[in-house]
Structure formats: structure tokens, C-alpha cells
Amino acid sequence: MNGAITGPPAPDDAQDRAWMNRALELARDAAAAGEVPVGAVLVRDGECLGEGWNQSIGACDPTAHAEIMAMRSAAMRIGNYRLVNSTLYVTLEPCPMCAGAMIHARIARLVFGAADPRAGAAGTVCNLLQTDFLNHRVDSMGSVLGGECGTVLREFFRTRREEAKG
């Protein structure tokens, strides 16, 4: 690419599912580490620039969500905090913090799995990604492998509840 800014990447069902499957692998790794099972992959031009999974508990960092970790990794890799023309794949709809970071990073497109009925900021509770009062908009598409993404989360919390009853 010659550095020219183009539009957001076009949806590709097979590619979207493949990258979401990678995000699901990362979510499962997070669960195995005792973290809420959310995984994220940041992709540009078919190349993975960064990956992340929830690490808030282990890192004692409330900002260490999967999306933030993937964006941090990608930004360090390319040496730029602007992640233009990229797509972020995440297993759970981003919260307002993560949506705000996506806007600041100039991510072009979000693909998420499960909707978040409590904090979803990509259309479920609110839609920060398309609001008129911010200077960038992120195209988004949900429900890509949403059933599987939701199952990973439900199983994690079911197991935690059972362990708490102990």
C-alpha cells in the first residue's frame, strides 16, 4: 500500500468467521487463565497486526480488555497509534471504553460475536461507534459466530457460580 487512505475493508463472510475463530481461541485462553473469556484480533490487509484477551484480573488493570490489548499490540508493532483501514474482531460487543479507544485509533471496522446487553457500545445499549458528536465512525457488524461466543461466556460464568457454591 502506498500510504493512501481508502475506505473500510469490505465484509467477507469466510474471512470474518476465520478471524473470529482465532478470537475465540484467545477467549478460551483467557478463561483458562481465570479471566473473563473475551478475545480480540486486529487485522489489516489480511494480516494479523495484534491480538489480545482479557487480562484485567491478572494485570490488576481495569483497562486491560481484549480490544485494548489487541490495539496496544498492533500499535507497537506498526509504530503508530493510528490503526487506519483495520478491522477489529472481538468475541463480545465492546464496552464504551473500548469503543472510544477504537474511535481514537481510527479503526475502520468492528466485527463482534455476542451482543452485550449490559454494556454494549456498538448498538445494543448505545452506539458510540456511529455517533455524530465524535470525529470518526467505525462500521460494525455483530453476531459473527455469536452463538459460539455467547456459549463460551455463559459456560465460564456458570462454572464460576458453581465453584462459588462449592
Backbone torsions as a table, in degrees:
resi	resn	phi	psi	omega
1	MET	NA	142.2	-175.9
2	ASN	-90.4	11.9	179.8
3	GLY	92.5	-6.9	179.0
4	ALA	-68.4	143.4	178.7
5	ILE	-89.0	125.2	178.5
6	THR	-113.9	-177.6	179.5
7	GLY	-74.8	178.4	-179.5
8	PRO	-66.3	151.5	177.5
9	PRO	-59.5	142.5	179.2
10	ALA	-75.1	147.7	177.5
11	PRO	-62.6	142.9	176.1
12	ASP	-141.3	105.4	-173.0
13	ASP	-53.4	-45.2	-177.7
14	ALA	-66.6	-44.4	177.8
15	GLN	-64.8	-42.6	179.6
16	ASP	-59.8	-44.1	179.0
17	ARG	-66.0	-39.5	-179.4
18	ALA	-63.7	-46.1	179.6
19	TRP	-69.5	-34.6	177.5
20	MET	-66.9	-35.0	175.4
21	ASN	-61.8	-37.8	175.9
22	ARG	-64.8	-42.5	177.8
23	ALA	-61.8	-37.6	176.5
24	LEU	-63.7	-38.3	175.9
25	GLU	-59.9	-43.6	179.3
26	LEU	-65.7	-37.4	177.5
27	ALA	-62.7	-41.2	178.3
28	ARG	-65.5	-36.8	175.1
29	ASP	-62.4	-40.8	178.0
30	ALA	-61.2	-45.7	179.6
31	ALA	-59.9	-41.9	179.7
32	ALA	-62.9	-26.7	178.1
33	ALA	-89.7	2.7	179.2
34	GLY	84.9	12.0	178.7
35	GLU	-96.5	155.9	174.3
36	VAL	-58.7	127.6	-170.4
37	PRO	-77.3	84.1	173.8
38	VAL	-126.9	132.8	178.0
39	GLY	-125.6	153.4	-178.7
40	ALA	-144.7	145.3	178.1
41	VAL	-135.3	130.3	177.5
42	LEU	-106.8	125.6	-171.6
43	VAL	-127.0	140.9	170.9
44	ARG	-141.5	132.2	179.7
45	ASP	52.5	41.1	176.9
46	GLY	75.8	5.8	-178.3
47	GLU	-115.0	135.2	175.9
48	CYS	-74.9	119.3	177.6
49	LEU	-93.4	-28.0	-178.4
50	GLY	-165.4	152.3	177.4
51	GLU	-130.9	157.3	176.6
52	GLY	-160.9	162.2	174.8
53	TRP	-145.4	161.2	179.8
54	ASN	-57.9	131.8	179.1
55	GLN	-137.7	16.9	-175.6
56	SER	-59.1	-41.8	-176.3
57	ILE	-68.7	-55.6	-177.7
58	GLY	-64.7	-36.2	-178.6
59	ALA	-87.8	-5.0	-174.8
60	CYS	50.4	46.9	-174.9
61	ASP	-135.3	108.1	-178.2
62	PRO	-65.4	-14.1	179.1
63	THR	-94.5	-0.3	-174.3
64	ALA	-83.1	51.0	174.4
65	HIS	-75.8	159.8	-177.9
66	ALA	-54.3	-44.7	-177.6
67	GLU	-63.4	-43.1	-179.4
68	ILE	-64.0	-43.5	-179.6
69	MET	-62.9	-40.8	178.3
70	ALA	-66.2	-41.9	178.7
71	MET	-66.0	-41.1	177.8
72	ARG	-60.1	-46.7	-179.6
73	SER	-60.5	-45.4	-179.3
74	ALA	-65.8	-43.8	-179.2
75	ALA	-61.5	-42.5	177.5
76	MET	-64.7	-39.0	-178.0
77	ARG	-64.6	-44.0	-176.7
78	ILE	-92.4	-8.4	178.4
79	GLY	73.2	31.5	-179.1
80	ASN	-156.0	135.0	178.3
81	TYR	-79.0	-12.7	174.9
82	ARG	-85.8	121.1	-176.0
83	LEU	-112.1	50.0	-174.6
84	VAL	-61.9	151.2	178.0
85	ASN	60.3	25.6	179.4
86	SER	-108.3	162.0	176.5
87	THR	-121.7	132.1	176.3
88	LEU	-104.5	123.3	175.9
89	TYR	-103.6	126.5	-179.4
90	VAL	-142.6	142.6	-173.0
91	THR	-74.9	-19.2	179.1
92	LEU	-130.9	138.3	177.8
93	GLU	-50.0	131.0	-177.1
94	PRO	-63.4	149.4	173.8
95	CYS	-80.6	173.2	179.2
96	PRO	-58.4	-38.2	179.1
97	MET	-60.7	-48.5	-177.8
98	CYS	-68.2	-38.1	176.7
99	ALA	-61.7	-42.8	177.7
100	GLY	-61.5	-42.1	178.1
101	ALA	-64.3	-37.5	178.1
102	MET	-62.9	-40.0	178.7
103	ILE	-64.0	-48.0	-179.6
104	HIS	-62.8	-32.6	179.5
105	ALA	-79.9	-9.9	-179.3
106	ARG	65.4	34.9	174.8
107	ILE	-63.6	138.8	-175.3
108	ALA	-82.7	-36.3	-169.2
109	ARG	-147.5	141.6	174.9
110	LEU	-117.7	135.2	171.5
111	VAL	-125.7	120.5	179.9
112	PHE	-125.0	161.3	-178.9
113	GLY	-89.9	-85.8	-176.4
114	ALA	-85.4	140.0	173.6
115	ALA	-73.6	152.0	177.4
116	ASP	-113.0	101.8	-175.8
117	PRO	-70.6	-8.3	-179.3
118	ARG	-102.4	-35.0	-174.1
119	ALA	-139.9	13.9	-175.9
120	GLY	-64.9	119.7	-177.0
121	ALA	-106.6	20.0	177.3
122	ALA	-119.2	26.8	174.7
123	GLY	128.9	-21.6	-176.8
124	THR	-76.8	-53.4	176.9
125	VAL	-98.7	-44.1	175.5
126	CYS	-150.1	173.0	177.6
127	ASN	-131.9	81.8	177.9
128	LEU	-67.8	-24.6	-175.0
129	LEU	-70.8	-17.9	-177.7
130	GLN	-123.2	15.1	-176.4
131	THR	-73.3	147.8	-178.8
132	ASP	-76.4	-18.9	-174.0
133	PHE	-88.8	1.1	174.3
134	LEU	-109.7	163.1	-170.3
135	ASN	-90.3	3.0	179.1
136	HIS	-147.5	149.2	176.5
137	ARG	-123.4	145.8	-179.9
138	VAL	-117.3	123.2	173.8
139	ASP	-68.2	143.0	-179.4
140	SER	-139.8	153.9	177.8
141	MET	-144.3	128.4	-179.9
142	GLY	-110.5	177.3	175.9
143	SER	70.1	21.7	173.6
144	VAL	-81.7	113.7	-172.3
145	LEU	54.3	33.5	-176.5
146	GLY	-59.6	-38.8	179.0
147	GLY	-61.8	-46.2	180.0
148	GLU	-67.2	-41.1	178.1
149	CYS	-61.7	-43.5	178.8
150	GLY	-64.8	-38.3	179.5
151	THR	-63.1	-42.5	178.8
152	VAL	-58.7	-44.4	178.9
153	LEU	-66.1	-47.7	-178.8
154	ARG	-60.6	-43.3	179.7
155	GLU	-63.4	-39.9	178.8
156	PHE	-60.9	-49.1	-178.0
157	PHE	-71.7	-32.0	175.4
158	ARG	-62.3	-46.0	178.9
159	THR	-62.5	-41.7	178.2
160	ARG	-61.8	-42.0	179.3
161	ARG	-64.2	-42.5	-179.9
162	GLU	-63.9	-40.6	178.2
163	GLU	-64.9	-36.4	-180.0
164	ALA	-67.8	-33.0	178.1
165	LYS	-70.9	-31.7	179.1
166	GLY	23.0	NA	NA
